[in-house]
């Protein structure tokens, strides 16, 4: 984790993409399983689909997806009420 000083003189913690991918906060490689699942999916997956396939709660899946989204590794596409999560091919 990197630290940066913001305009108000406060220290902000910045997570790099490498930190996000190597994070070991959750047990049993759930993040790795979700990443692999998203990389294979062409049409995108909802949180419910991801949680069912990986075997985690929707809450756990949403936490992991939020972390990956924050690192700009996942993009979300809204279709009606559903939000489809896709792995971002170009990780810039």
N, C-alpha and C positions, 0 to 999 in steps of 0.2 A: 504494500500500500504506500502510495506517495502522499506527501502532505504539501499543501499549497496555502499561501496566505491570501485571503480574499480582500476585496476593496475596503472592508471595515476592520482589517487587521486581525481577523479571526482565522484560525487554522482549520482548513477543510481537508478531509481525507478523500483522496482520489483513488479509485480502484482502476487498475489497468486491465486490459483484456486478459493478459496472462494471469493476473491475480484472480480474476473471475473464474477462468477455466481451471485453475489449479486449487481453488478453494475446497477445503475438506471439511466444511462445517456439517454437511449432511452425511449420514452413514450410507453404506452399501452402494456407493457410486450412482445415486439417483440422478445427479446432474449429468453424469456421463451417459446414462441410459436415455435421458430426455434429449440430450444433444444428438445422440445416434438416431433416435426416433425422428427428430425434426429433419435431420440431414437426409433421411430416406423418403420422407413424405414430400410429394410434389404439390398436393392440393392444400396443405396446411391442416392443422389439427386444433380442436378446441381443448380447453383445459380438462374437460370431462373425459375426452378421448385419451389425452396424454396420461391423466392420472390412472385410468383404467388399465391401459397397456403397460405402464411402468409398475403399477401396484402400490401407488402412494395416494394419500388423500388429495382432494382438490386444493386444499390450503397449501400443502407442501409443493405441489406442482406450480401453483401460482407464485409462490415465493421464489422458486428456481427460475421461472420464466421472467419474473420482474428483474431479477439479477442479470439474466442474459439480455433482456431488453435494455437495461441500463448500460450495458457494455456495448450496445448497438450490434448484437449478434443475432437478434430475433426481430422480425417485423410482424406487425399485426394487421390483418385485413378484416374489416367488419363486413359481414354479409347478414343483413337483417339484424336479429338479436345476437347472432353468433360472432365470436371473434376467433379468426383462424390464425394460428401462430405458424410462421414459416422461418426456417433457418435462412439467415441473410448470406447469400453467396459471396458478395463482395463486402468483406469486413473492413471498411475504412472508417 
